[in-house]
Every structure is written in C-alpha cells, then in structure tokens.
C-alpha cells in the first residue's frame, strides 16, 4: 500500500498533519519470516540488542541502532508511539453535563482544499485533552447542571464540528460571566482555525494574547504560530512559515514564557525543517546523540525521518553529520573501508563489513564481544565475507562458535542459513535446515512484530526457502525417506516430508518408496492412517495408483513438494476457498527477480536467486535428485492434468469400480478449483463420461457444468 507522507513533525505537539491517500488495496497473505525486514524486534532492542542490521531497515531503527552502537543510553521503548483513540477522553468528559446531546464519534479528518482524495487530521489529541480538562474545571466551579456549563459545552461542540465539517463558529458570549466570555473568545478562534479561516483565527488569537486578563493569553500566543503553519501547509501559503518562525523565536527567547518555550522550540524545529531542511537534519543528528527523555527522543526520531524522506536528491547530498553519512552509505551499499579506517567506530565497521571483508575487518569483527550491540551484525557480515572469499573452513568454524553463544532467534536463523550454505553432507543439511520463525508478516506491513504464541504453536519449527529448494529439486526420494525418520528433523516436518514424499513417489512410479512413506504416514499422520491402509492393501500397481489418485482428488492439500514457512492453512482433505488446492510446479526462472521480503537475507548467500546449498550431496545422489525433479515436472507439473488423466483412464478401463463416478465428479471439480492452465479438455471429458455412463448417480446430479 502507498500512503501520503506525514507532513507535520513532532506529532505529539502539532495540530498539523499531512494528507494521506485512501487506498483500497488489501494486505497480502501473511508468511513466516525468519529474519526481520523493517526493524529489529522490540524484545531485542529492549535488551540493548540491534540484531543484524539491514540496509532496508526503516531509518528510525537505524537511528536508534546508531545510538546503541555509539554507547548512548537508550531511554525509549524502541517502538513508535501508538496512541489510543484521541476523542475518548473528551466524549467521556462531556457526559458530566446532564441533558447534553449524545455524540458517539467525532471524525477528525478534513479534506485538503482543492483535492478530491486527500485528507488531513484536523483536530489532534491535545485539543481534546485540553477541552476535557477545562470542562471538568468549569463544571466544578459552576456546577455540572449550570446553564453556564451547558453554554460552554455548546460552544465547544461547535468547535469540534469543524474537525471534518462546518464552518460552525460559536457566537460571542455577552451574558456577563467574564470567564465564560474569555473561554468563548478562545473557542471562536479555535473554530475559525479548524474551519480554515486562518487570517481571522490568527487575528483573534493575537487579540487574546494581548489581553493580560485572559487565562488563554499564553496559549493563544503559541497557537497563533500554529495557525500560520497550518496556513502555510494546508492553504499552501509558504510565506506564513516566516511569520511562524518569528513568533516562535519570540516565545523561545522569552524567559517568562515558562513551559511554552520548550513547545515553541519543538515547533520551531518543524518550521526550520521546511525552510532549512539540511541544517535542521544536522541539528537533529546532534540532538539524537544526547541522553534524552522518551518523549524528546520520539520527537527527534519523527522529525529526523520525516525531513530525510522529503529531501530532494540535491538536498540529500552528504551532510555534515556522522549518523546521516553512515545511514546514507549503509543504505546505498557504498564502500566504507576507508571511512572505518579513519573512524574505527562500530557503525562504520558494520557498514564496511557489509560491503567487503578485508582481512583487517575480519580481525576487527572477531574482536567484538558477544555482549556488544554490534556483535550480531559484525559476526553475520564477517562470516558472509569469508564465504564470498571462499574461506569456507574458517567460515564454518566461526559460524559454529557464534551459534554456541546462543544469540537471539533472528540472528540464530541467519547464522543457520550461513551454516546450511556451508553444509558438507546430508547430516549437516538436516542439522541446519530448520528455522524458528520470528515474525509473521506480509510485504505490505510497515513493521515486523514478534510472532504470536498461537502462531508459534501452529508452526514452531519451519523450513526456509534455501532448504526447501534443495529438498524439492536435488534430494532423491531415498533421502526423503531418511529425513522422515531423522532425529534432526522435528516431528511436524517429518510428517510434512512424509506426505509430500508419498505424493512424489506415486507420481514417479516408485512403488517401494511410496509404500515406505505410506507406512511412515500411518505413524505421523493419524488422520490419514486409514487412507494409507487402503493404498497399502492394493497389490496391483495400477490399482494402487488409482487408489492414490482417488485420495489425492479428495485431498486438495496434497502436493509433491514441501513449502517454506507456513504449511497450507486449510486441512489436507478440505477445499481451500482461495484456490490453494493441489499443485502447479514450475521450473526455476533462468534469471529470477531480485528476492525481497522473506528472501532478502538469502540473497546475500545466493545472489543468483537460486537458493539452497549445492555441495552437501555426492554428485551421483544430486544427479538422481535432479532427474527425479525433471521427471516430476514432465509427468505432473499440473496436478489437475495429472489427476484428471489418471481418473479418466481408470474410469474407461474399470467402469464397474464404484469409486469412478465420484472420481469423475472430483476431476471436474479440480479443474474449477485447482491450480491449472490446462483444465478445459479434461473437464469436458470427465463430465461427458460421468453423464453418459452414470447419469442417475448422485455424482452426476452434483456435476451440472463442465466449464
């Protein structure tokens, strides 16, 4: 999905946020991920770990990592502030006034002037919290049932009508109560601001600021500057930024302004981000490296990333800031060896190792202790450098030592992927083939959140694409059978391998392997034990093949390959409503696209896109596995074509078999719900055969169309 950028910085303090676009796209399906794509995991960051830093991490997290790597104490729970519903406090507070008209919801968004599909959040949290607090004070002073309180609430309700609608401007109060009159003046100015009447709103706020008797004097002085910012951004009058800067400077330099000085300073950063973005980015980089409160650090992070995201190419030239320089080099994957030689800091060691692995870098990486936040990154990239340089024995030793440290799950998965790349035999392949998922995400997600307990229970251990690719395309059936019995393979994966291996053996006509795997399935898959018993009872090879075909037609979840990550979500004997039924095999592309998302880390090890180790099998075994894969593609690349052809052939030769009508019905159904581009001829043949020979059967009655 693509959303408009957040225009306002320092979101906790501003009434300005940018337009966003309404997007009708829906998220893609979630998948298990074994390394994060957008950010380190919160549990790691909470313990001062940044994991293995990736260039594609969101800059927010690279900024936090730079702090940790530089030894600056962290004061922020390393996750973005996610505020509760902003209006709830206000909606609860107004219930104090008996007889007040009920309001269930306040729409906060207003359409950007002159745009059809862009909206901005017009009323932010501080407006509602201030209104709620003021109402409680007035009700305590005047009484909740007082006409004055009711009148105050009527005015404030009109103010918030302008969040998305209006204009609705309250009338001035002339009833004699000075406090209500002052409140009403402020309500009028606020309503004008929300309604987009900026010149009038600023003039009214200025009048209030000049009134030394008004309780809203200091607030109005500050909000008048916000009106100028709103006019500059929403009304596209950039000259108003200069007015805002002058006003905010005056507050910052006024020793009597109290707490408003800090708020004005933060808002001044927003203005200068627009007028002097490069200079403000450098200033924020300096602020980043100082111990700060959580709220202050959050503001720096939001401002910094927002400014950077909207620098033009000319403006984004190298800045006089080490953190900006580091992020720029790391994300563009430029060489950093000379910079590291000059600075000898942990961030630059990671950047240099990511690009190249000179001997001095490897030595420096080895010297980093496991308790350092840099350890995960320098270890992973150091081992990767040795693999690329062909120093495989040294890489194996280093990987084994690193895994013995028992790092976080994400780092362990990356180390296991490196160790699988270095596997020398079948035992090592099995030993390092598995992973423990760390997130469950789709490519549309903007954050990587930890995987939930329910998901972990569903799939505690899984395979990644490197091990799956090798199993499906290179490993012969004899080793599939071995894997289903190996203690190195968890029970859930033994079961998956047994099921996929049985389908594979049936398609390849390897009766001995098929019977062996059927027996293993009886042990590992109790729900299919009876079906496997029927298959094993067949002594004739052709009859056994049809028994297997009949089962596969009734079990859309069967396929002759294993999957990375999640298994099929729907039970094996049930039809999946999103057409995840049976299989459609395709040979790997000659020039695969650059991997993204879940595959990004594997692209480090397999830059050609063909994942999986190649040196763990003797040449003869690997050749046998590759021949089986090619035979599988030749005979049953399309599951629908394969199953339909078998069902039709058996039906013609054995018309008295009571299973035939159902098999023909299922064949037609498979052409409708399976993965196939060759379905029509088989659908018509199965349909005609069913209706010609078995017109009165229940299966013919259920099969009304072939197309």
N, C-alpha and C positions, 0 to 999 in steps of 0.2 A: 504494500500500500504506500501511497505517497501523500504526505500531508504538508500543508504550508508551514513555513518556519515560524517559530515563536519570535515575534518582533520585540516584545518587551523583555528587558532583562531585570534581574533582581525581582523575581516574580512574587516574593513574599511582601514586597513593598510597593509595587506599582499598581496602578489602575489601568495600565495599558498592556494588552497582549495583542499579538498579531492575528491576522486572518488565518483560518485553516480551510482546507477544501473538504467537502463532503465526498467521501469515496465509497462506492458501492461494492468494492471488491470484498470477497470473503477470504479468511485466512486459509492457507493450505493445510494439509493434514500434518499433525504433529509427528515428529520422529525422534527416536532416541539419539542423543548426541553424547559422544564420549570425550569431547573437549568443547569448551565454550567458544562461541563465535563473537559475541558482542562485548563480553565483560568477564572479569574474574568472578568466581562465585562469592556471594556475601560471607559465607562461613569462613572462607579462606582470608578474605580481607579483614574480617573481624579479628583474626589472629595474626595480623601483620604480614600475611602472605599475599603475593600478587599473582602466583601461579606462573604459567608460561605465557609471557606477554606476546600478543599477536599484533601485527601492523593494522589489522582490520578492526581491532577493538575500538569502541567509541572513545572519542578523545577525553571525555570526562574521566574515564577509568585510566587512561594513560597519564592524565594529570595526577590522579591520586597515586598511581604507581610511582611516578617520578618523586613525589613527596616521600613515600615509603622507602624507595631506593636511596634517597638522599639523607635518610635518617631524621626526617621531620616528624615529630609525634602526630599521629592522626587523632582528630577529635570528632570525626564524623562517622556515624554508621554508614559504611560505604554504599549507600543506595540513595537514589533520588527521593526527595520528599514527595510522598503521595498523600495529599490532604483529603480529609473526609468531605462529604457534601457540604458546600460552603454555606448554604442558606438555612441549615437545620437550626443553628443557634438562634437566628432571628425568628424563624417560624415558631419555635418554642416560646421565645420571649413574648411575642405579641399575644399569646394565649392568656397573658395576665389581664388583658383588658376585656372585661365582660361585654358581650354583645358585638365584639369586633367581627367583621365578615371573615369567614374561613378562607384561608389561602392554602392550597395543597402544595403548590410548587411555584417557583419563580424561575423563569427562563432567563439565563444570564447572557445569552448571545444576541448580538445585533448585526445586521448585515452591513458590510463595508459599503460606504457611499459609492455609487457608480458601478458596483459589482453585483452580479447575479448569484454567484455561488460561493462567495467568500464571506465569512462571519468572524467576528472577534468577541471575546469575552468582555462585556462592557462593565459589569459590576463584579469586583473581586472581593475576596474574603474580608479584608479589613473594613469594608463598608458595612457589612452585615454584623460583624462583631461590635463595631462602634455603635451602630444603631441599637443593637440588643442591650448593650451596657447603658446607653443613655435612656432608653425606655424604662429599664429597671430603676434607674435613679429618679426619673420623673414620677414613676408610679409610687415609689417610696415617699417622695416629697409631697405629691399632690393627692395620692390615693389612686388605686387601680381603677376605681369607679368614677373618678373625677371627670367632668367634661373637658378639662384642660388636657388630661392624659389622652382621652379619646381624640381630641383635636390634634394633638401631637402625632398620634398614630395615623390619623387620616393623611396628614401631610407626608409622613414617611412612606406610607403605602404608595402615594402618588410618585414619590421619588423613584421607588423601585419598579414602577410601571415602565419607566424609561429604559430599564435594562435591555428590554427587547422590543418595546413598543413606544407609545407616546407620539408626540410630546404631551406630557401631563405635568404641568407646572403648578405647584401649590400657590394659593393666594396669600399675600402678606397678612400677618395677624395684627389686628387693631383692637383686640379685646381688653387691653390694659395690663396683661401679665408680661413683664419685661423679659423674663427668662424664656417664655414661650415665643415671644416676638423675636428674640435673638436666635433661638433654635430654628424658627420658621425662615428667617433670612438665610441661614445656612442650608436648610432643606431646599429652598428655591434655587440657590446657586448650584447645589449638587444635582438637582433635577435638570437644570439647564445644561450642565456638563454632560450628563448621561444622554440627553436628548440631542447632543451635537451642536448646541447653541454656545459655541466656545467664547466668542467675544463678550457676550453678555455674562456668561458664567465667570469669566476672569475679572470683569469689571465688578461684579457683585462680591466675589471673594476679596478683591482688593479693598472694597468699602468695609467689609467685615474686619479685615486685617488692620485697617486704620482706626477701628473703634476699640479703644483701650478697655472699654467696659464689657466687651463681648467675650464669653468663655471660648468662642471659636476663633479668636484672633490669631493665635499661633498656627492652629490647624489650617486656617484659610490662607495664610501666607505661604505655607508649604503646598497646599492643593492648587493654588493659582499657578504654580510652576508645573504641576501635573497637567493642568488644563492646556498649557502651551505645548507640552509634549504630546498630549492627545491630539491637538490641532495639527501638529507637525506630522504625526503618523497617519491618523485617520483622514484628516482633511488635506493631507499632502501639501502642507504649507511649511516647507523646511526652514523658513526664516524664523519660525517660532522657537526653534531649538536654541537660537542665540538668546532670545528672551528668557527661556527656561534656565539657561546656563547662568545668566546674570542674576536671576532671582535665587537660584540655589547657592551660588557663590556668596551672596549676601547672608544667607542663613548660616552657611558653614563658617563664615568669618565673624558671626555674631556670638560672642561669648554668653550672652543672655538667652540664647535660643535653646539651651538645655538639650534634651533628648532629640529635638528636631535636627540638630546638627548632624548626628550620625545618619539619620534617614535621608537628609538632604545630600550628604556625601555619597551615599549609595546611589541615589537618583542621579547625581551629577556624573557618576560613572556611566550610567546609561546614556546620558546626553553626549558625553565625550566618546562613547563607543560609536556614536553616529557621526560625530564631527571630526574625531581624531582616532580612528579605529586602531591603527598600528601603535600609536603611543599608549593608548589605553590597554592594549593587549600586553605590552611590556610592563606596564604598571601592575596589571593583574598578575602577571607572572611573578613579580616581586612579592606581591601580597600572598600568593599561593605558598611561598616558601617560609612563611612566618606562622608560628603557632596561633591558631585562631579558634574561636568557638564554632560549634557545629553550624549555627545559622550563618555566621560570617563566611565560613568555608563554602557552604552551599551556595551562597550568593556569588562568590568568586567563581566557582565552577560553572554556574549557569551563565554568568556574564562572559566568561572566557570562551566557552564553547560556542555560544551564540555569535559573538563577534567573529570568531575564526570562520564559522560556517558561511559568513556573508562577506568575507573579504574578496575582492576581485583578484584575478590572477596577478595583476601588477602589485596589488597591496600585500599579497601573501608571500612576497619575496622574503628571504631570510631576515628574521627580526633580531634585534639586539637583545635576545633573551635566550638563555641556555635551554629552558624547557621547551620553548617554541621551536628552537633549532633542532632539538632532539626528536620531538614528535614529527617534524617535517621530514627529517632524514629517515627515521624509522618507518614512517608510513609510505614514503616514496621508494624505500629499499635502496637508498644510495649507499655507496661505500662509506664506512665510518672508521676505518682502521686508523687513519692519521689523526682524526679528532680524538679517538680514545688514547692514542699515544701521547697526545698533548694533555688531556684532562684526567685520564686514569680514574674515571668515576664509574659506578655500577651501571647507570643508564646507558652510557656510551659503550661499555663492554658488551651489553646485550645487543645494542644496535650493530656493533662491529661483528660480533659472532653471527648474527642473523644473516649477514651478507657474505661473510667469508670466514674461514677458520685457520688463520695463520698460526704457526707454532706458538708464538708468544701469547696469542689469545687463548689457545687451549691450556697453556700453562697457567694463565691468569684465572681461567674458569675453574680449573682443578683446585685452585687455592681458596675458592669461595666456600664457606662453611654452610652446612645444611640449615642452620638457624638464620641465615641471611635471606631477606626477601628476594634477593637476586638469584638464589641457588637454583630454583626450578628452571628459570629461563636460560641461565648460562650452561646448565647441565644439558638440557634438551638440545640447545643450538650447538653446543660443543660436540656432543655425540653425532649430531646430524652432519657437522663439518667433517668429522672423521669418516663417516660413511661415504660422503661425497668424494673425499680424497682417497678412498679405497683402503683406509686403515681399519679393516674390519675386525681384526682380533682386538685391537685397542678399544674399538667402539663396543665390542661385546663385554669386555672387562669393565669398562666404565658404566655401561648400562646395568650390568648385574650389581655393581656396587651401589649405584643410585637407587635401584629398586629395593635393595636391602635397607635403605634409610626409611622406607615406608612413607613416601610422600602422600600428598592429597590424591583423591581418586582421579581428578583430571590429569594431574601430572603423571600419575602411575599409568594411566591409559596411553598417554603419549610415549612414555618410556617403553611400554609393552609393544606399541606399534613399531618403534625402532628395533626392539629386540626381535620381533617377528620378521622384520625385513632382513635381519641377520641370521635367521634360523638355518641351521646346518643339516637338520634331518627331520624326520616325521615327528619324533618325540618333542623336539623343540618347537615345531609348528603347533602341536596340540597344547604345549605348555603356555604359549604366548598368544594363542589365537583369540582368547576371550577378553571381554572388557566389562566393566561395571559402569553403567550409564550415569552421567552427572546432570544432564538436563533433558527435558522433553520439549522440543521447540519446533516451530515451523520457520521457514525462511522469512516470513512476513513479520515475525516477532522482532521487537526492538530491544528486548532484554533476554538474557539467559537466566531463568530462575531455577533453583535446585529442583531436581526431580522429587515428586511426592512419594510418601511411603506406600500408597496404593499402587503406584506405577512400579516402584521397586519390587513390590511383592509379585506383581504380574510378570515382570521380566527382570529378575535380579542379576542375571548374567546374560550377556548377548554377544553376538559376533559383529564385527565391523566389516566394512567393505573390502579391506585387504585380505582378511581370512576367507570371507565368502567367495570372493573372486577366484582365489586359488582352489578352494574346495570344488566349486562348480565347474571349473574349466580345466583343471590339471590333475586333480586327485582321482585315481581309479577306484572302482567300486570296492575292491578288496580292502582299501584303507578306510572307506566309509564305514564298512562293517567293523573294522578295528576301532574307529572313533566312537561308535555306539557302545563300546564296551570299556573304553579307556577311562581310568580314574582321573585323568587330566581334563576330561570333558564333563561339565556339570550335567546332572540328570535331565534338566529341561532341554538342553541342547542335544544330548544323546537321543532323546525322543524325537526332536525335530529332524535330526540326521537320519534316524531310522525310517521315518515316514517318507521324507524326500528320497532317500536312497532306495526304498522299496519301489516307488513310482519309477525311478530312474532304471532300476534293474528290470522291471516289467517291460518298459519301453525298449530297452536294449536287448531284450530276449535272453537275459542271463538268469535262467531259472534257479540255479544254485544260489546265486546272490539274493534273488528275490525271496526264496524260501528262508534263507538265513535271516534276512531283515524282517520278514513277516513274523518269525518266531521272536525276534527281539522286540517287535512292536507289541506283541501279546504281553510282554513284560512291562514295557514302558508306557503303553497307551491302552489302559484297560477298557476305555470306551470303544476301541476298535478291535478288541480281542476276538469277539465273535466273528467279525468280518474276516479277520486274518485266518481264523479257523476254517471258514468256508473256502478260502483260497488254498490253504494248505491241504485240504481234503481232496482237491482236484488232482488226479494223477495224469490226465491228458494235458499236454502243453497248450493246445488250442483252447480247451475248455478253461484252463487256468487263466489264460489271457483274457477271455471274455468275462470271467468272474471278476478279474481285476478291473476290466473296463467298466463293468456294471457298477462296481463300487465307486470308481472314480467319477462316473456320471452322477452318482448320488452324493458325492463328497466334493463339492466345488472348491474346498480349501486345499485339495491335494495338488502338488506340483513336484517336478523332479529336481528342484533346486532349493537351497536354503537361502534365507533372507538375512540381511543385516538389520540390526535394531529390533523393532517390534515384530513379532510374528503376525500373521493375519488376524485381524481383530475379531472376525466372526468365526464361530466354531466350525470345524472342518466339514461337518455334514450339513451345514446351513448355507443358503444362498446369501451372498453379500449384496446389499442394496446399492452399493456404489461400484458394482461390476468388478470387484476384486475376486474373481472366480476363475479357477483353473490357471492356465499359464499361457504365455506367449513369449517364446525365447527369441532373443536377437543376438547375433554375434557382436562383439565389441566394435565400436567405430574405429576406423583407421586413424582418425585424428580427433580424439574425444575433446569436448569442450573443457575449458579450464574448470576444475572442480570448485564448488563453492559450499558454503554451509557446513554440513556434517563432514564433507570430504576435504576441507581446506587443509587440515593437518596432514592428511595422507598425500596431498600434492607435494609436500616437502620431500617425501621419500620416493614418490613415483611421479616425477614431473611430466612423464608422457601420458599420464592419466590412466594407465593400465595398472590397477592396484594389485598388490599381492606379491609375496616373495617368489623367487624362481629357482633358488639354489638348495631347497630343502629336500628335494626328491632326486634319486638317481635318474639318469637320463631315460632309462628303459621304463621306469614307472611313470615318469612325467609324460612320455610319449603315449603310453597306454591311456592315461587320463585324458590327454588331448584328443586322442582318437575317439574315446567314448563321448566326449563333448561334441565333436563333429558329427558322430552318428546320431546323437540326441537331436541336434539341430536338423539333420537330414530327415529323421523319421517322425519327429513330433515337435517341431518348432511351434506349431499351432496346436494347442491342446484340443480345440474344437474339431479341427480337421482329423486329428488322430483318433479321438474318441468316437466321432460320428462314423468314420470309415470302418472302424472295428465293429461298432454296433450294427451297421447296415450289412456288413459282410457276414456276421454271425446270424443275423435275422434271416437272410436269404438261404443260408445253408441249414439252419436249425429252426424252422418256423414253429415247431411244437414246443420249444422251450418257453415255459410260462413267464420267463423274465423279459422276453423280447418286446411285447407291447410297451411295457414301462421303459425299457431301454430306448425304444424309438421316440417315445414322448420326451424323455430326458435329452435325447440328441437334439431334437428341435429346440427345446428349452435352452440348451447350451449355446446354440447359435444366437440366441437372443440376449443372453446374459454373460457370456464368456468373453475372453479377450481373443478376438479373431478378426482377420481381414479376409477370410476365405470361407465364410459361413453359408452363403446362399445356396450353392449346389447341394450341400449335404442336408440343409434344412428341408429343401423340396423333396429330396429322395427319401429321407426318413418319414416325412409327412405322408407322401403318397403310399409308401409301403405300409405304414400304420393303418391308414384308412382303407386301403384295398384289402388287406388280409385280416384286419382286426377291427372292422367298422363298429361293432357293438361293444367293444371293450371300454372300460372306464377311462382308459388312457387315450383312446381316440376321441372320446367325448370331451376330455380336458384339453385336447390339442386342436383348436379351432382354426389356427392360421399357421402357415409355414414361414411367412415373411414378418 
